Amino acid sequence: MAGNSNSRNQRNNPYLIEGWAVDFHRSAAGIVWRWRTELTLLAALLAAYLRLAVAITALWALLALAAPIMAALAIPLSRRYLTRHAWCLITRHRLQRVCYEGRLHTRAGRLPLIVWIRPTKVGERAWIICRAGVCADDFDAYRAEIGAGCYAREARVIRNTKHSHFVTIDIVRHDPLTADVIIPSRIPRPAPASNTGQDSGPDVIEPTTVIPPKAKVTEPVA
C-alpha cells in the first residue's frame, strides 16, 4: 500500500519521546500573553465598578456599567463590531488549541506565537511567528484541521516571501459572493426539436414574423 504523500501531516506517528514532546510549558508570562485581552477587559470593568461603587451605591454602579453594554448590543453597528472582535478572541484560542493537539509545536512544547489577529470581510486573519522547528508547510498540511477547529468553512495559509518564519492564516467563515437565495428564471426554455410533428408544449418559443406598420400589401393587377 502506498504511503501518504504528505509526510508532514503524521497524525499517527507521534514523537519518539511523546511525554517530553507534549509537555507544554505553561509559564505565567505565556498565560498572561494568551489571555491579555480578556484580562485587560476584566481589569477595566473591575476598576470602573470599584470607582463607581465609592461614588454611588453598588447597585447603581452595576446599572451604570450594564447600561452602555446593553446599548452597544442593541445598536446593529456596534453589535456587529463586538461580534466580529469576539470571533477574533475565539479564533486565537482555537488556533492555539489546534497547534497543541496537532503537534504544531517544538519538541520542548513551545507553541507558535500569534502576534495579531483582526476581523476581515470573510472571517479573521492571524499573523503568526513560527518558532524553530515549525514552518509554513506545517500549517499548510493542517489546513483542514485549522478550519474545523476554528468553526470555519476553510483556512488558507499564506507564507511570507521575505521572512519564512512569518505566516498569515485566513479563517474563512462565509463567502460574500455566495447567493443566499437563488431566484429561478421565468424565461421559458426552448424544448428540443422533435420529429413527431406534435405540439411540444407551452415552453416552446415559436418564431414569429413582424410586419412593419407602414408596409402595404398590394395585389397584382390581373
N, C-alpha and C positions, 0 to 999 in steps of 0.2 A: 504494500500500500504506500502510495506516495505521501511524503510528509507535508506538513504545512509550509507553503512558500513564504509566509510571513514569519520569520524567525524571531521577531521582536515580541509578538503577542503570544507569549508562552505561559498561558494561564495554568497549564497542567504541569509545568516544570518549575517548581519552587527553587529557591536558592539552596545551595548545599548546606548551609547552616541557617535554617529557617528561623530559629529562635533569636539569633543575633540580628538577622536582616530586618525583621519586622519590629524590632524593639524601638518603638517610636519615642524620641526624646521630647517629652512634654515639659519643656522648661517654662518657667514663669514668664520670661520675655516672649516666648513663642505663643503662649496662650493669650497674653495681653495684645500681641500684634494681630492675632486672628480674630479676636473679639473687640477690636479697638473701636469700631463704630457703635456697637451695642453698649459698650462700657461708657463711651462719651455721652450718648443719649441718656443713659441711666443716671450718670453723674449730673448732667444738666437738669434733668427733671427733679432729682433729689435736692439739688441746691436751690432750685426755684421754689420747691414746696416748702423747704425749711425757711426760706426768706419770707414767703407769703404767710406761713403759719405764725411767724413772730409778729408780722404787721396786722394780720387778721386772724380769725379762728381757723382751726384745721379744716372744718367743713367747707368754709368759703374758699380756702386755699385749694381744696380738691376741685371745687366747681370752677374756680378761675383757671386751673390747668386743663380741665376737661372741656371747657367751652371752646377754646381755639382748636383743640384736636377734633372735636365733633364738627366744627365749621369747616375745617380742612377736608374732612372726609365727605362732607355734604356737597361741596363745590366740585363739579366734574373736573375742572382743570387741575386743581390741587390734588384731587383724588388720584388722577392718572399719574401725576408726578410722584406721589408717595408709593403707588403700586409698582411703578417701574423701578424705583430705587429699592423697594423691598425685595423685588426679584433679584436685584444685584447682590444683596446680602445673602439670599438663599443660594444663588449660584456660586458665590465664593466658598461657602461652606460645603456645598455639594462637590465642587471641584477638588477641594482638599480631601474629601472622603473618597472620591474616585481614585485620586492619586495614592491614597493609603491602601485601599482594597485592591487596586490593580497593580500594586508594586511599582508605581511610578515614583520611586524614591531611591535614595542612595543605599548602599549596603549598611550604613550606620542608621538608616531610618529617617533621614532628613528629607522633608517634602520640598518640591519646587516652591519658589516664593511668588505669591500672587501680589504683584505690585499695585495694580489698579484695575478696577472694573467699572464700566459705565453702561447705561442703557443705550440701545440703538433702536432703529425703527422696526427691526425684526426680532429683537431679543436683547442680548447683552454681549459685550466684548470685553475680554480679560487679557491683560498683559502679564506675562509670566517670565520669570528669570529661572532658567534651569541650573541646577547645581551640578557639580562634577559627577558624571555617571548617568545623567539624563539629558536627552536631546529632543529636537523637534520630531524626529522619526518615532520616538516612543509615544508621543501624544497622537501622532497620525495613525499609529497602529491601534489606538484605543478610541477612535472617534465614535464608534457605536456605543461603547460603554460610557463615554462622557455625555453624549446626547441623552441616553437613558437615565443616567444618574442625575442630570440636571432637569429632568422632566420636560425635555425639549423635543422638537421634531428632529433635529440633527445638530451636529457640531462640525465646524470647519476649522482646520488648523492652518495657520499662515506663519511661515518661518521668515525671520528677518534676513535680508540679503547681505547686510553688513556685519551683523553680530549674530552668530549661530546660537548663542545661549539665550537670546530673546525670542519668545514665542507668543503669537497672538491667537487666541481662540475665540471664534464667533459662535455664540449659542443662538441658534435659530429656533424661535418658538412659533412664528407664524409668517406666512408669505403675504405681503400686501398686494401682490399681483394675482393672487388666487381669488376667484369669484366665490362668494358665499352662497349666492342663489343663481342658478342657471335658468335663464329665461328662454323658453323654446321659441323657435322662429315660427311665424304664422304664414310664411310664404310657402305655397304648395310645391311639393317636389314632383317633377315630371316622372311618370311611370315609364318603365322600359317598353320599348316598341314590341308590339305583339302582331303576329301574322294571322291571327284568327279573324280579324276584322270586327271583333266585338268591342263594345264600349269598355274602356279600361277604368272608368270611374271618374269622380269629380276632381281628382287630383291631377288629371292630365291637362296641360295647358295647350289649347288648340290655337294654331296660327290664325290670325285674322288679317283681313285686307282693309286698310284705311283709305277712303276716298276723300281727297281734299274738298272742302265746301265749295270752291269756285269752279271746280271741274264740271263740265257739261257733257252729257252723253247724247250724241246726235245719231239719228238713224240714217242709213244710206238711202239716197233717193233712188226709187225704182226706175 
